[in-house]
Amino acid sequence: MGTSNKYGINTICTHVGEIKDEQFKGAISPLYMSTSYNFDNVDVKRYPRYFNTPNQEALCKKIAALEKMEAGLIFGSGMAAISTTLLAFLKKGDHVILQETLYGGTYNFVVEEFDKFGIEYTFTKSLAIEDFNSEIRNNTKVIFIETPSNPLMKIVDMKAVADLAKNYDIITMIDNTFASPINQTPVDFGIQVVIHSATKYMGGHSDILAGVVAASEEHVQRIWSLAKNLGGSLSDFTVWMLERSLKTMNLRVKRQSKNALKMAKYLENHNLIEKVYYPGLKSHDNYELAKKQMKYFGGMLSFELKEHIDSMDFQRNLNLIKPSMSLAGVESTMLSPSQTSHALLGPEARDEQGIKDGLVRFSVGIEETKDLIEDIEQSLKKVIQ
Ligand SMILES: *Cc1c(COP(=O)(O)O)cnc(C)c1O
């Protein structure tokens, strides 16, 4: 299904798509910041908003190789990638099925903008395949999924969704941000278009805002033809920063995933923790499915504190782990979904989705787990006094 690369994952991360420095023979890709290129007698008319500067083109090769796809495209943010890609495959009168739990920005984009374009949409009732099947209409053109999903780390069966969609000639898209290409490559299960907020694991150091798409040459061409009109391309400086970040992605994400599994087990056995949501735990509802489609189980988990503990007090008393909005950096961070991503829902809707006030989302970094455990212990000690 996917295109195979002769190189192993760390070699892809380090080398694929690098630009040879012919002029000075430096070891890394030179950075071309030019927004103006010769138009006369050239193969490609280059301009940053055409997504075809030297650094953009080169990095797309690494993105494509990481997702075992033919081609890639780099955007100014994850939402630029998501919005452009959805609109590239949907027109007036079309219908899209989106899974029940989605990144808040994607949800907002759909419910705030699609009516304007005359695009119909439905969110599934659950993540079970029957609930995708029952939403299919004659005009359904796209199914959009996200697994693991935020914040309860629910898992969607990628192969079941891809097989279902194929029967009806529906395009399948995935937001693969939480897993990263290190933990799952959706093309292996038949998913056609893979999107990332590169702000997260691809960037990995909490200093880059970017998005990427990987797909077949034909699909990327279709996305590109809208992308150049919408104009959401990424500054070449940030493209170059992203290339640097991707060199260590496998090392980082593997370590984060191993740390997350250790932290999940520690939290699950803790008498002040009510419940832990991590697909790598046998107690997780979708453990078997996660094992089938993920390599490691990712660096994200969430947990509920016992009811008598104030989750905000707990986060304020941490010394090492930072209370922080975003995720996936090399540093560990935590947040309360009820105060951030799911604040607008209100208590009742949150309750329906199983998101309690005591739920804490934990983005596990690369630190020593003994230090993370010590930090959690000292904070818990303070808040139960
Ligand atoms: C952060 C995030 C996005 C949006 O990406 P931006 O880079 O912030 O635009 C989309 N999907 C998921 C799962 C995310 O975590």
The ligand as an SDF file (V2000), in Angstrom:
LIG
                    3D

 15 15  0  0  0  0  0  0  0  0999 V2000
   -2.6990   20.9970   18.1520 C   0  0  0  0  0  0  0  0  0  0  0  0
   -3.5330   20.0760   17.3510 C   0  0  0  0  0  0  0  0  0  0  0  0
   -4.0960   20.4730   16.1280 C   0  0  0  0  0  0  0  0  0  0  0  0
   -3.9780   21.8780   15.5990 C   0  0  0  0  0  0  0  0  0  0  0  0
   -2.6930   22.2050   15.2650 O   0  0  0  0  0  0  0  0  0  0  0  0
   -2.1310   23.7230   15.2730 P   0  0  0  0  0  0  0  0  0  0  0  0
   -0.7230   23.5100   14.8550 O   0  0  0  0  0  0  0  0  0  0  0  0
   -2.3190   24.2500   16.6440 O   0  0  0  0  0  0  0  0  0  0  0  0
   -2.9260   24.4880   14.2690 O   0  0  0  0  0  0  0  0  0  0  0  0
   -4.8180   19.5340   15.4200 C   0  0  0  0  0  0  0  0  0  0  0  0
   -5.0040   18.2770   15.8730 N   0  0  0  0  0  0  0  0  0  0  0  0
   -4.4760   17.8560   17.0410 C   0  0  0  0  0  0  0  0  0  0  0  0
   -4.7230   16.4720   17.4870 C   0  0  0  0  0  0  0  0  0  0  0  0
   -3.7160   18.7370   17.8200 C   0  0  0  0  0  0  0  0  0  0  0  0
   -3.2290   18.3210   18.9830 O   0  0  0  0  0  0  0  0  0  0  0  0
  1  2  1  0
  2  3  1  0
  2 14  2  0
  3  4  1  0
  3 10  2  0
  4  5  1  0
  5  6  1  0
  6  7  2  0
  6  8  1  0
  6  9  1  0
 10 11  1  0
 11 12  2  0
 12 13  1  0
 12 14  1  0
 14 15  1  0
M  END
$$$$
